Amino acid sequence: MIRFLWRATRGYRLTPWRSPYLRWRIETYWGLHAERIRAGEFWEFAWLHRGDMVRFLRWADRMERGT
């Protein structure tokens, strides 16, 4: 799970809201345009959808491991 987060935030670990990949994921999931995502919107999304994010990370981990 942590491995996926580490790769997804590469180059943006201290500012994950600037990650093009994470912006794209939030845009496709939440509908907020990627260029409008700032720190506040990112953390609001992370807090409101933390359960969904954990499920997604577990799924991504299973897909990576092939189980």
C-alpha positions as a Markdown table, in Angstrom:
| # | Residue | x | y | z |
|---|---|---|---|---|
| 1 | Met | 0.0 | 0.0 | 0.0 |
| 2 | Ile | 2.7 | 2.4 | 1.0 |
| 3 | Arg | 4.7 | 1.4 | -2.1 |
| 4 | Phe | 1.9 | 2.7 | -4.4 |
| 5 | Leu | 1.7 | 6.0 | -2.5 |
| 6 | Trp | 5.4 | 6.4 | -2.7 |
| 7 | Arg | 5.4 | 5.9 | -6.5 |
| 8 | Ala | 2.3 | 8.0 | -7.1 |
| 9 | Thr | 3.7 | 11.0 | -5.3 |
| 10 | Arg | 7.2 | 10.8 | -6.8 |
| 11 | Gly | 8.6 | 14.3 | -7.2 |
| 12 | Tyr | 5.6 | 15.7 | -5.2 |
| 13 | Arg | 6.0 | 14.0 | -1.8 |
| 14 | Leu | 5.9 | 17.2 | 0.2 |
| 15 | Thr | 3.2 | 18.7 | -2.0 |
| 16 | Pro | 1.0 | 15.8 | -3.2 |
| 17 | Trp | -1.7 | 18.2 | -4.5 |
| 18 | Arg | 0.7 | 19.2 | -7.3 |
| 19 | Ser | 1.1 | 15.6 | -8.5 |
| 20 | Pro | -0.4 | 15.3 | -12.0 |
| 21 | Tyr | -1.3 | 11.7 | -11.3 |
| 22 | Leu | -3.1 | 12.4 | -8.1 |
| 23 | Arg | -4.8 | 15.5 | -9.6 |
| 24 | Trp | -6.1 | 13.3 | -12.5 |
| 25 | Arg | -7.3 | 10.7 | -10.0 |
| 26 | Ile | -9.2 | 13.3 | -8.0 |
| 27 | Glu | -10.6 | 14.8 | -11.2 |
| 28 | Thr | -12.0 | 11.5 | -12.5 |
| 29 | Tyr | -13.3 | 10.5 | -9.1 |
| 30 | Trp | -14.6 | 13.8 | -7.6 |
| 31 | Gly | -15.2 | 15.8 | -10.8 |
| 32 | Leu | -13.1 | 18.8 | -9.7 |
| 33 | His | -11.0 | 20.1 | -12.5 |
| 34 | Ala | -7.4 | 19.1 | -12.0 |
| 35 | Glu | -6.0 | 22.6 | -12.5 |
| 36 | Arg | -8.2 | 24.0 | -9.7 |
| 37 | Ile | -7.0 | 21.5 | -7.1 |
| 38 | Arg | -5.0 | 23.3 | -4.4 |
| 39 | Ala | -3.8 | 22.1 | -1.0 |
| 40 | Gly | -7.2 | 22.8 | 0.7 |
| 41 | Glu | -9.2 | 20.9 | -1.9 |
| 42 | Phe | -6.7 | 18.0 | -1.8 |
| 43 | Trp | -6.8 | 17.7 | 2.0 |
| 44 | Glu | -10.6 | 18.0 | 2.0 |
| 45 | Phe | -10.9 | 15.3 | -0.6 |
| 46 | Ala | -8.4 | 13.1 | 1.3 |
| 47 | Trp | -10.3 | 13.5 | 4.6 |
| 48 | Leu | -13.8 | 13.1 | 3.1 |
| 49 | His | -12.9 | 10.1 | 1.0 |
| 50 | Arg | -10.3 | 8.4 | 3.3 |
| 51 | Gly | -12.2 | 5.1 | 3.4 |
| 52 | Asp | -12.5 | 5.0 | -0.4 |
| 53 | Met | -8.8 | 5.8 | -0.6 |
| 54 | Val | -7.8 | 3.0 | 1.7 |
| 55 | Arg | -9.9 | 0.6 | -0.3 |
| 56 | Phe | -8.3 | 1.8 | -3.5 |
| 57 | Leu | -4.8 | 1.5 | -2.0 |
| 58 | Arg | -5.5 | -2.1 | -0.9 |
| 59 | Trp | -6.9 | -2.9 | -4.3 |
| 60 | Ala | -3.8 | -1.4 | -6.0 |
| 61 | Asp | -1.6 | -3.4 | -3.7 |
| 62 | Arg | -3.4 | -6.7 | -4.6 |
| 63 | Met | -3.2 | -5.9 | -8.3 |
| 64 | Glu | 0.6 | -5.2 | -8.0 |
| 65 | Arg | 1.2 | -8.5 | -6.1 |
| 66 | Gly | -1.1 | -10.5 | -8.4 |
| 67 | Thr | -3.3 | -11.9 | -5.6 |
